[in-house]
Amino acid sequence: MINCEYSTFKVTPLNDQTVAFRLKGEFGKHVTKELREEIMNALENLKQNVVIDLTRVNDIDTSAAALLVEGIRVSEVTNTSFKVIGIN
């Protein structure tokens, strides 16, 4: 689990091909760099499918939105899946 002042995220393998990132709190520039590194490693190097769980997120800024778009684009190039759940 990565802890920042305003948010946390936990990386959980769901199976051999899929990893989930569960975020809590604010999803913004203070967590985006570390999270981006983990997501891009999963997609590009490990060729894993990625699930982003926003169920416990209470605020998203533009850098977070940009990371989600980048994840979608990279998953298309790497022939993997990128899903976002828990958007309320």
trRosetta pair geometry for C-beta under 8 A, 3 or more apart (Angstrom, degrees):
i j d omega theta_ij theta_ji phi_ij phi_ji
1 8 5.7 9 178 -179 104 117
1 9 7.2 179 -151 90 64 34
1 10 4.5 -25 -101 -95 85 87
2 8 6.3 165 84 -155 54 64
2 9 5.4 -1 52 54 101 80
2 10 7.8 -171 19 -77 67 40
2 31 7.2 131 112 -143 122 96
2 34 5.4 173 -167 133 161 146
2 35 7.5 -153 62 -66 150 74
3 8 4.9 -17 -105 -103 61 100
4 7 5.1 8 58 58 110 71
4 8 6.8 -174 24 -79 70 47
4 25 7.9 -156 68 83 94 145
4 30 5.0 140 171 137 146 108
4 31 5.0 -129 0 -77 152 90
4 34 7.9 -177 -58 27 117 139
5 30 6.6 -70 40 173 94 153
6 25 5.3 171 148 156 62 130
6 26 4.3 -13 138 35 120 121
6 28 7.4 -5 87 39 136 113
6 30 6.0 87 37 67 109 150
6 31 7.8 -116 72 -31 86 111
7 23 6.4 -4 -178 -172 119 93
7 24 6.2 163 -157 85 70 55
7 25 3.5 -159 -102 80 66 117
7 26 4.8 -116 -53 58 115 61
7 27 6.3 134 -132 -75 162 45
7 28 7.4 150 -9 26 144 77
7 30 6.8 136 29 86 107 109
7 31 4.9 -64 80 -42 127 146
7 57 7.7 22 -131 -120 123 84
8 23 7.3 164 88 -153 49 50
8 24 4.9 -1 56 54 89 105
8 25 6.3 89 11 10 66 121
8 31 8.0 -159 -98 -114 10 138
9 21 5.5 4 -179 -177 122 92
9 22 6.5 159 -156 79 66 45
9 23 4.6 -23 -99 -98 95 69
9 24 7.2 177 -82 16 47 70
9 31 6.3 120 -13 -177 117 132
9 34 7.8 169 45 102 122 110
9 35 5.7 62 33 -96 164 109
10 21 7.4 158 76 -155 42 47
10 22 4.8 -14 56 58 94 100
11 19 6.1 -2 -171 176 92 117
11 20 7.5 155 -156 82 44 49
11 21 5.8 -17 -100 -101 67 71
11 38 6.0 -127 -81 -175 136 140
12 19 6.9 156 81 -164 40 67
12 20 4.7 -19 66 62 95 98
12 21 7.9 175 23 -80 74 25
12 22 6.4 25 3 -7 119 112
13 16 7.8 29 -178 -87 119 24
13 18 7.4 121 -164 90 59 54
13 19 5.2 -41 -103 -106 56 80
13 20 7.8 167 -101 18 8 74
14 18 4.3 -34 58 98 115 106
14 19 6.6 -174 6 -101 83 22
14 20 5.4 80 -46 -21 109 104
14 51 6.9 44 -24 18 144 132
15 18 5.3 42 43 37 84 94
17 48 5.9 168 -178 -136 41 68
17 49 5.6 41 140 9 86 101
18 48 6.2 153 -101 -178 21 94
18 49 4.2 -26 -102 69 82 104
18 50 7.5 -176 -152 -72 68 20
18 51 6.5 38 180 -13 109 105
18 81 7.6 -21 -107 64 101 115
19 42 5.1 -113 46 -133 136 140
19 46 7.9 42 -13 98 134 146
19 48 5.1 41 0 141 103 145
19 49 7.5 161 22 80 60 54
19 50 6.1 -18 68 -110 83 64
19 51 7.4 -163 97 28 38 78
20 50 7.8 134 -102 -165 32 52
20 51 4.3 -26 -109 71 80 107
20 52 7.8 170 -159 -82 63 19
20 53 5.9 31 -179 -18 109 115
21 35 6.6 97 -170 -150 147 101
21 38 6.9 127 -99 109 126 128
21 39 6.7 -42 -36 -80 153 95
21 50 6.9 6 -3 -169 107 98
21 51 7.1 179 24 88 65 55
21 52 5.2 -15 64 -113 105 64
21 53 6.7 -174 87 22 50 77
22 53 4.4 -14 -110 63 68 125
22 55 7.7 -27 -148 37 90 101
22 56 7.2 43 173 29 90 117
23 27 5.3 41 160 -86 154 111
23 31 7.4 120 -136 129 114 155
23 35 7.7 12 -89 -110 116 144
23 52 7.2 9 -7 -173 115 85
23 53 6.6 175 20 82 70 67
23 54 6.0 -4 56 -107 115 55
23 56 6.7 -167 99 70 55 86
23 57 5.1 23 104 -69 112 110
24 56 4.2 -20 -111 113 77 125
24 57 6.9 -136 -122 -75 19 56
25 56 7.4 7 -18 132 43 92
25 57 6.9 -20 67 -124 28 57
25 58 6.6 -43 -158 25 28 97
25 59 7.9 -33 153 37 53 89
26 30 7.4 49 97 45 114 117
26 31 7.6 157 98 2 73 124
26 57 7.3 88 -124 -157 16 82
26 58 6.7 -50 -77 65 59 82
26 59 4.5 -17 -121 65 84 106
26 60 7.8 176 -165 -75 61 33
26 61 7.7 33 176 -18 101 99
27 31 6.4 -81 -138 64 50 130
27 32 7.8 89 174 -71 69 81
27 54 6.8 -51 -28 -125 154 101
27 57 4.8 -6 -21 -144 116 134
27 59 6.9 -176 31 91 66 54
27 60 4.7 -9 71 -106 107 75
27 61 7.3 -162 98 17 61 69
27 64 4.3 95 132 -126 95 152
28 31 6.6 84 57 28 48 89
28 32 6.7 -69 140 -32 27 106
28 59 6.9 -14 -41 114 115 98
28 60 7.0 168 -70 -153 74 34
28 61 3.8 55 -121 15 101 119
28 63 6.1 80 -168 55 57 107
28 64 5.5 -69 -92 -33 38 115
29 32 5.4 -43 -126 15 33 123
29 33 7.9 38 -177 -23 59 89
29 61 6.3 -47 -20 76 83 142
29 63 4.4 83 -80 34 78 157
29 64 7.9 -105 -47 -38 46 78
31 34 6.2 -67 -166 48 55 103
31 35 5.4 47 146 -19 85 120
31 64 8.0 30 70 -90 98 104
32 35 5.7 -67 -139 47 27 109
32 36 5.7 34 163 -29 68 109
32 63 4.7 -88 -46 136 167 115
32 64 6.0 -131 -86 -81 111 61
32 67 5.4 -156 -147 -48 102 142
33 36 5.8 -54 -146 31 23 113
33 37 6.8 24 156 -19 59 103
34 37 5.9 -54 -155 31 32 112
34 38 6.7 26 152 -13 64 107
35 38 5.8 -59 -152 39 34 110
35 39 6.1 30 155 -17 70 109
35 67 6.8 51 101 180 113 157
36 39 5.8 -57 -142 40 29 108
36 40 6.0 22 163 -14 67 111
36 67 5.5 -114 -87 -129 96 117
36 70 7.5 14 -134 86 105 143
37 40 6.2 -59 -141 41 23 105
37 41 6.3 26 158 -21 61 110
38 41 5.8 -56 -149 34 27 113
38 42 6.5 26 155 -18 62 106
39 42 5.8 -57 -153 35 31 111
39 43 6.3 18 156 -9 67 111
39 50 5.8 63 -145 -139 86 157
39 52 7.8 4 -106 -77 128 109
39 67 7.3 109 42 176 157 106
39 71 5.6 -58 164 -102 138 113
40 43 5.8 -58 -140 45 33 105
40 44 5.4 3 173 5 72 119
40 45 7.9 63 132 -2 65 94
40 74 6.6 -90 -119 -164 76 171
41 44 6.7 -61 -118 51 18 90
41 45 5.0 -30 -161 33 60 122
41 46 6.3 47 144 -5 71 106
42 45 7.6 -7 -48 53 8 82
42 46 5.2 -44 -140 52 40 122
42 48 4.4 -67 -176 59 88 115
42 50 5.4 109 107 -80 136 108
43 46 7.7 41 8 54 13 80
43 47 7.4 32 -176 -110 30 28
43 48 6.9 -86 -77 60 35 66
43 50 6.0 -46 -65 -22 94 128
43 71 6.9 -176 -50 -147 152 72
43 74 4.9 76 131 126 151 118
43 75 5.7 -94 -136 -81 125 67
43 78 5.2 141 167 43 85 158
43 80 5.4 -161 -139 57 76 148
43 82 7.1 2 -97 -75 127 111
44 47 7.8 -34 151 -67 10 55
44 74 6.5 -62 -60 -176 93 123
44 78 5.9 -129 -98 -84 47 144
47 78 6.2 -156 -119 170 71 114
47 79 7.9 0 -151 73 101 84
47 80 6.0 -171 -168 -73 56 121
48 80 6.5 58 94 -147 24 140
49 75 7.8 61 -131 -138 60 120
49 80 5.2 -168 -89 -178 55 92
49 81 3.9 10 -137 53 109 96
49 82 7.4 -152 -162 -65 65 40
49 83 7.7 21 170 3 103 99
50 71 6.4 -100 84 -167 144 122
50 75 6.9 -122 32 -84 106 123
50 80 7.0 61 -1 136 84 124
50 81 7.1 -168 36 96 55 62
50 82 5.0 6 63 -116 102 71
50 83 7.3 179 96 30 58 62
51 83 5.0 -14 -114 69 72 100
51 84 7.9 157 -164 -91 54 24
51 85 6.3 0 -173 4 101 113
52 68 6.9 -119 53 -112 167 93
52 71 7.2 82 -34 108 133 172
52 82 7.6 21 -9 -176 105 80
52 83 7.1 -168 26 96 71 49
52 84 4.7 -19 67 -111 108 72
52 85 7.1 164 82 24 54 65
53 56 7.7 33 130 16 97 85
53 85 5.4 -18 -110 69 64 98
53 86 5.2 68 -168 0 63 139
54 57 4.3 -52 -163 23 79 128
54 60 7.5 -10 -145 -66 134 127
54 84 6.3 18 -7 -176 119 94
54 85 6.9 176 26 86 77 44
54 86 4.2 -178 66 90 62 106
54 87 5.7 39 71 -75 133 61
55 85 7.0 -8 -47 117 93 87
55 86 3.3 -100 -60 -135 64 138
55 88 7.8 67 -132 -19 51 115
56 86 7.5 -29 -4 175 50 149
57 60 6.3 48 149 -60 132 92
57 86 7.3 110 21 120 97 121
60 64 4.6 -121 -161 86 86 141
60 65 6.3 100 149 -52 115 83
61 64 5.4 103 55 9 60 102
61 65 7.4 -116 112 -3 35 92
62 65 5.4 -51 -146 37 39 113
62 66 6.2 43 154 -22 68 103
63 66 5.5 -49 -148 35 34 115
63 67 6.5 39 151 -22 63 102
64 67 5.6 -51 -151 32 34 113
64 68 6.7 36 151 -19 64 102
65 68 5.7 -52 -152 33 34 113
65 69 6.6 33 151 -16 65 104
66 69 5.7 -54 -150 37 34 111
66 70 6.2 36 151 -20 66 106
67 70 5.5 -53 -145 37 32 114
67 71 6.3 39 153 -24 64 103
68 71 5.6 -50 -150 31 31 115
68 72 6.8 34 152 -19 62 101
68 84 6.1 18 -145 -72 121 143
69 72 5.7 -52 -154 32 34 113
69 73 6.5 30 151 -15 66 107
70 73 5.7 -58 -148 40 33 110
70 74 6.1 29 157 -16 69 108
71 74 5.9 -56 -141 39 28 107
71 75 6.2 30 158 -21 64 108
71 82 4.6 166 144 -158 97 146
72 75 5.9 -58 -150 35 26 111
72 76 6.8 29 153 -22 62 103
72 82 5.2 -148 -92 82 47 136
73 76 5.8 -53 -155 29 33 112
73 77 6.8 26 152 -13 65 106
74 77 5.7 -57 -151 39 37 110
74 78 6.0 14 158 -2 71 114
74 82 7.4 91 68 -52 82 146
75 78 6.0 -65 -134 51 29 97
75 79 7.9 -118 171 53 56 4
75 80 4.7 -98 -144 78 79 82
75 81 6.0 33 -171 -168 133 6
75 82 3.7 -146 -31 -17 154 110
76 79 7.8 22 -179 -73 26 38
84 87 6.3 48 131 -40 108 114
